[in-house]
């Protein structure tokens, strides 16, 4: 009897998790520019970081910021990898890009991590 009681509980939790997760309209390998357009059409907005922590962008970060990427957190010094943040209502989206120049940025991966509170 206990088994039958747990089935609705598990189904309820699965339905809640499914409802909370949202399909993000990007794909691995997609150009950053196409991904940004697609995200904006779906209601996502770049989440500005480093407004109060005194962080100074350098090198490729500076160039990417000049192209209007306001959600840029940082770029690695040893690899052509950058992190860009987006938000939609109370949801977060962290995108990892790959590429050395803005025009060459491609989507590598993404998750639902929010930027650190001290970087906002």
N, C-alpha and C positions, 0 to 999 in steps of 0.2 A: 504494500500500500504506500509506503514511503517513497518508493520510486516514482509513482504516479503523481505525487504531490510536487516533486522536484522538477518534473518536466515543464509545467507552466512557468515556474520560476526561471529556469534556464532560457526558455523561449522569450520571456519578458526581458531578460537581460540582453539577449542577442538582438532583439528588436530595438532596444534603446541604443545599443552600441551602433547598430546599422543606421539608425536615424540621426545620430550625432555625427557620424563620419560623412564627409561630403566628397563627392567626386571632384577632383581638381582637374581643370581642363588643360593639363600640360603632359608632355611625354618626355622621357629621357632622350636626349639628342636634339630636341627642339631648340631652335634659336631663341635666345633670351628675348629678343624683340617680339617675336611671335607669341611667346609665352606671356609676356607682360600684357600685350593686347588682349589675349584670350582671358587672362585673369581679371583685367579691368572690366571686360564685358560681363563677367560673371559676378561682379560686385566686390572683388578684392581690390585693396588699395595698398600701396607701399607704406610700410610702417617706418616712420622716420626714427632713426637711432642716433645716439651720440649728440643729443641736444644740450646736455648739461655736464657731461663728463670731461670736456676739454680734449677729446680725441681729435687728432689732426690726421687727415687723409694724406697719404704720400704715394708717389709713383703711379701705378696703374689704378689705384683707388681714386686718386684725384681725377684722372681722365674719365673713369666710369661715372663719378659724381657729376662731372661737367656735361655728361650726356643725359642728365636728369634722373639718375637712379637714386632716389631719395632714401630708399630702404636699405642701402648698402651698409652692412656692418663692418666688413673688412675683407681683405684679400690676403692670401698667404704670400710670403716673401720667396719661398723656395719652390712653389708650384703655381700654375695659373688657375687657382681656385679662389672663388669669392662667395660670400654669403649675403643674401638679400632677404629682407623680411617683408611680409605682407600681412594684412589683417582684414577680417570681414566680420563685422559685429564683434562677438567675443572670441572669435577663433583666430589662431595664428598659423602662419605658413612660413617655413624657413626653406629657402631654395639655395642649393649649392650649384654654382655654375663652374664651367670649365672653359678656359680660353684666355689668350694673352691680351687681346684687344677687344674693345667694346663690340665691334661688328662681328667678332668671331665667338662671342659668348654662347655657350650651349648649356642646356639644362642637364645636370648630372644626376641629381637626386633632390628629394624634398621630404620634409616631415612636418609635424605640427608643433614643433618647439617654438616658444616665444622668446624674444630677446631678453637678456638679463635686465632686471629692473634698474640697475645702476647705469645702464647704457642708454636709457630712454631720456 
